[in-house]
Each structure stands twice: as structure tokens, then as C-alpha cells.
């Protein structure tokens, strides 16, 4: 649970989950997949025998998985500490099932804009030849609105179909539909013109500074980048402009946008 990128931007994306787990307050409870739907996966608690996920959620007065919205995370939303921070600062319960997910037809690159906290975040892109290992979170309606508030309008929330993007849970179960935040700004290209692969934030910022004299004129170091960019919206816009004028931006295909209020039973 350590490392909150919103508070320590150079720690982005934070410590992401590496196996099925239930975020329950400040605890991260291990889950074991079964051949049944995720609501029947087993949650391991220190003081009780393993119970089904839906039973544990009921004990926590939290909505079951059938009333939650599957949301793919490719960056800091895959880190329990970041989710805990985003939810509890608004007084919402930090109770979120999380699991690895493999998505075909999706790649993960680096956003062509600077986030409010000064870091350059991970960003997905459609690529029929790629397969991405990401994290699937299950949010209730209030939690989804809260996370929307931290992402929109810089990102759009779109609905991926399993018919177009094969999505597989650790149990082997296929996911029919899931939400995903996509960045209208595009992703950054590496030196060879392909999407730049995400990595440690400090190393990424150091690389961008090395590639651009214009960026070096603005920032002395990754630490200086974060300190200045998170405090100055105009400076963040200038960096985005430099990305474009340097020819580093790979535009994404148009994704189908879903309203941030589309959280009824008509959606996953």
C-alpha cells in the first residue's frame, strides 16, 4: 500500500497489484480464482476461512460484483494505494476487487500530455498486434464517478467489447465488456517511431529532457520537472505543445466515448 503517485509523482505508477486481490480499506486481501464467475472467487482473510468475494463484500456492506462496473487500469489506478487515496479523500469506502487482466489488441504507451500532478502517465492505444497485461478493477457507481473526476476531460471513458478486444481473467474466463480511459492527446513515440514503452517515471522524464533542448530550457531535472509542472497549468500546456512540435506524438484512432454518467444497469 506504499507509494501514492498523487502525493509522490516520481513514484508513478505506484506499486500495482500482481495478483487477484480485494482492496479493503488499508488492507489488500489475496484472492484465489475459481472456475466460477469472479463473485465466487475465494478471499483469504487472516482471521476467517476463505469466503467468496461476494460474501465478503456483503459483510462489508458493499455492492456485489454484479452491481459493479469493470474498469481497466493501465497506470496508477492499478495501484491500491492510489485508489485508496482517490476514494477516501472523498469519504468513499476503499473496497475494490482488483485482478490482472490480459487484453488482446491493446498496447500501453506514454501519454502525450502532462498530468495535473506533473508526471507523464501511461496511456493505452489500439494495436491489433499487441497484447497488454493490465489490471481490472470493479467499482461501484459512486466510486466510478469519483475516479471519473480525476480522469475526465483529459481522458475519455470508452467501453471495450470482448468481441473486438479479447479480455481474459486469470481463471480463463472471458470478460464481455469493460471500461477504459483513453487519452485524446495520443501517445509519445520512442526514437524509432514506435510507441514509447512505459517505465520508471524518473527515467522517462530524464530521457525526454535528454531528447529536447527546449524541455531542458524549462526543467533542470526530473525533480524540477515535477515541482514546476504540477504547479503551473500553462507550463504543462507548453510541454504538450513541445511534444507535438517535436514530432513525437502518435495519434490514436477515434475511440467510442461513453458518458461519465452511463453507470446504469445498461452498462457493465
Steps between C-alpha positions, in 0.01 A plus 500: 500500500800731497564764235216732394587663165258787566719592799835376368487545120840346431368174646251474211330261429544374855504139613238328285332174596669189361222254583127490576425697815231687688586850612324536834590826670873489569512123449564308180344155530620225268243332277515158336324466164256216448333365188190698600429872440712745698236545769571139602880544518641427846621784721762414761471683832728458799228422752239318288492205260504592131160635396359594163567855382130588492455371856791713621361804317164441668669485841657837418158648401639545153330426163559154350699451184182483290425863593852626430657643187814333357762767430839424346798675660831546314669747735465619857137384532651151507680590823293434815657795683397742225144364489480521879610863485255595224204343677561578867572869439135522390374294791429193285581148617820358353353157427599393149558156344809507277647237271752465218344496155649418159360702210568420135504785251616752760838658564616726784716801426577839650255788485575801280401741776603583856264398779381741769754356746784566258576147386464357149251218543450167328242498223340218296481479124330261261737262320379171351850353535539581872397328821494696826517371855295748700283507813122474511329682786135466600353831616157585632314795346627758753857375470484516121379861513781585742767351273338669199553833675875433509521398132244700299516704279869430434399141435186348351336195652421248228338158505708215361323197358641153545405436138762756392746480789531152646518544879604206718502468879751279689224239529475479122159669501440750220374848585219618274542877547713734708561872527834657414633856525662606173696815432390722213849655495662185363814323617869589475728335248837355590805589292416224251149633445318225688297575816730566795471218752406612854757474775625674812385861502837653590672314215226604256527868587879485483474348151259768380729772633797340324309493170385863505702820554169684529398284794842541660448877480192454718618235746836418656413145606208259545453637851490857364252386231258365762531800732435754224249309284263406781478867602452658156225409250649727234831320532329162459336633183838619373650155549210345309563745217870409496407132473294578189746740341781248554308243294480257790122451510328195356131569458253233606201376311167648604364310798129481568433726796262406780337761719647523852142463623448172316507286811155342485419133460523548125878504535742252656 
